[in-house]
Each structure stands twice: as structure tokens, then as C-alpha cells.
Amino acid sequence: MKTNRTIALLLTATLFAAAFAGCLGGEEETEDDTVTVKIGFLNPQTGPLEADAPGFSWGVAQAVDDLNAMYEGVTFEAVEVNSGCDGTVGGTGAQTLVDSGVVAVVGAACSGASMGANAILSAAGIPMISYASTNPSLSSDADYPLFYRIVPSDAIQGPAAADMIADAGATDLAIMHMTNDYGSGLADAVEAAWNETMPMCSAGKIGYEETATDFAASAQAIADAGCSAVFLSSYINDAALIIEALHEANYTGHIFSGDGPAGVGLYEKYAGNDSGLANVMVTAPRAGATYGDFDARYDANAADVGSIKQYVLTAYDATMIIGKASQTDGGITAGIESVGTNYEGASGLLNFLDNGDVGGAGYDICTYSGDSADADGGFACAKYWTAEGGVQTA
């Protein structure tokens, strides 16, 4: 038989549990009976992608607004922290998100930051969806559990870039690359694909720290070797500096890059005349069909938002997937996999593979005209690449 003291203790415990049950799993009940769902957001507020961070933040904020308009009795909130562009900063940011009680995490952007964050988040049972990390190593579900991404691996971008370079008529290739996870991974993928049929230039593959700012010696070596093409596995700031250095070295070959510097923002970072970017070509993940109105919203605000459009779209999609998954039965991870099947996103039709990757819709092949005042901002994507069809005209 329960005594009055026992009953009182049980009642107190029951009330305590009811009051705080909603705090578990990234959800928190408020006084007006609405539930707050906290979505973590790893944003590169410092480091080489700092200039793109406001655009990523805009995409996430737009998704949060849309989620709040979509569900009654639920308030969605983005908890944004700095992920920098390396594992240490990413790991520190991830721990802050764990302590904040997020249900899942959007990010990170840089591959190294995602790797560092995943160690913390997966240990806490919290899944993450990256909107921009492309290092091939992240495809390992064993090494990076609970990691999803809605951009394809650079193991796919490597062949796309190699075909782009060959299609432009290059006969040999030099590569300049950051020695971080993104730069090295993409450079290795491009080199492997290129070497299947074509030779490297004698200048070879030149690595540099992502904080480097002096590229004169490397540019001169490529010019002196007479390389017909150079591929930059870079971010936007270093790509601008390298292109300037190549022109100063009187290099006359083709200049190519991957998705790191892709977009009209390169004109802003390039210190020389716009014409110095004429005929520079890049690969960027191809959206294919876009669903909903967010793509149009971005276009209407592009001048203010800036950033790399495709990754603003993927930041939006990652947030939407997590928000919708939080409202499904069976747990957040199962919800992410369910929502992420045939998901009609702003960045295209998405399907998570068993390892959390997506196959993607191929890559746009885009060329700078050398005049940012052009109607298209001096950056047009007249060709694209798919694994099935190779280089094709858009």
C-alpha cells in the first residue's frame, strides 16, 4: 500500500517528467503548448568560406520560415554556430549544438569541418546533413556514421572536371590544390580521371596551405613548363589570387577549377580587370529540375544574398528535410531517410543512398565571359556533364 509521502513523491516525479519531456531530442514545450524544434546549423563564419556564410545563413533562415508556416503547434528554430573550415572548429561547434539540444544538424560546409563535427555528433546520436562537403572519404558510413549529404562526392566531380578539360582541347594538365580535405580529395579525383587517357604536365601537382596568399613561384613554374591547362582545386579567395599570379607569369594556357570558386562572386575577389577571368571554366553541381519556389526566391534576391547559388539551395533543402523528418514517427534518423527518398527539393530530386550520399544530377560546366556587367553577370553555364552522357550542350 502506497503511503501519502510515496504518492506525493510519485506525483511530483510525474509532473517533473511531464514538464521536461519535451526537452529531449531537440524538442522543448513552451507555456502556450507549442513545441520548439531546434535545428543545428554549422556555418563557416570564419575561414576561407567566410564570404559565403551569409548566403548559407539566408537559405537556412528561409527554410525555417517555411517550416514555421507549414506546421501548427510547432516552432522551428535554427541554432547557428561557427564551423570554420577545419575539424577543430567544426568539432567545437558541434559540441555547442549537442549541448543546445538540437534534433539534427545542417552542415558543415567544408569537408574537414564535417569530419570533425561528425565525431562529436554521431557519438551523441545526432544525424547531420551537409550542404557542401564533397570529400570522397565521407562516403564511408563506417567512418562517418549518421552523416548525410545532398551534394555528390568529388569522386564523381573528378571525371566531370577531366572531361571538361579535355573537351576544351587541353593536351596536358597541371594541378594546384589546397592541402586540406576538400582540396586534396578533389585534386586526387581529377588527376586519377585525367591520367586514364591523358598525360600530366611536367609541372605536376602543386599543393599549398589553404591560408597561402603568395602563388608567384608556383604560377611561374606552370608558365615555364608550358602547360596547356591548369586545374585549381581551390576556394574563391585563393583561386582569385592564383589566377592573378598566372597572368603575371604570362601564362597563356587554359584555367579550370571545380565548384569551390564557382559563381559571380569570383569577380568581386579578383583584383585585376574583369577580362582576366575571360574563358576560365568551372564545374558546379547541377540542380537538374528544381521544385517549389525557393530557386525563384534566390534569383530575386541574388544581388544581396550572393554566395554560391547551388549551396544556398542545398542549405535550404537540408534544413527542410530535417524539419519535416522531425515531424515523422520512428525517430529523426529514420525520418531523414524517409523524407530524403524522392525528395523534391530546390536543388533537385534527392535520394539518399545507403551510405548517406546522393548520386546527383551531374555537373554544370560554366564559363566566365570576362565582363561582370553582362546580363548573366558574366558567368554562364552553356554545357553540363553526366556520368551517362559525358559533356553535353545545355
Secondary structure, DSSP 8 states (H G I E B T S, - for coil): ---HHHHHHHHHHHHHHHHHGGGGGGEEE-TTS-EEEEEEEEE--SSTTGGGHHHHHHHHHHHHHHHHHH-TTEEEEEEEEE-TTSHHHHHHHHHHHHHHT-SEEE--SSHHHHHHHHHHHHHTT--EEESS---GGGG-TTTSTTEEESS--HHHHHHHHHHHHHHTT--SEEEEEESSHHHHHHHHHHHHHHTTTS-EEEEEEEEE-TT----HHHHHHHHHHT-SEEEEE--HHHHHHHHHHHHHTT--SEEEE-STT-STHHHHH--S-GGGGTT-EEEEE---S--SSHHHHHHHHHHHH-S-HHHHHHHHHHHHHHHHHTTSSS-HHHHHHHHTSSEEETTEEE---TTS------EEEEEE-S-TTSTTTTEEEEEEEETTTEEEE-
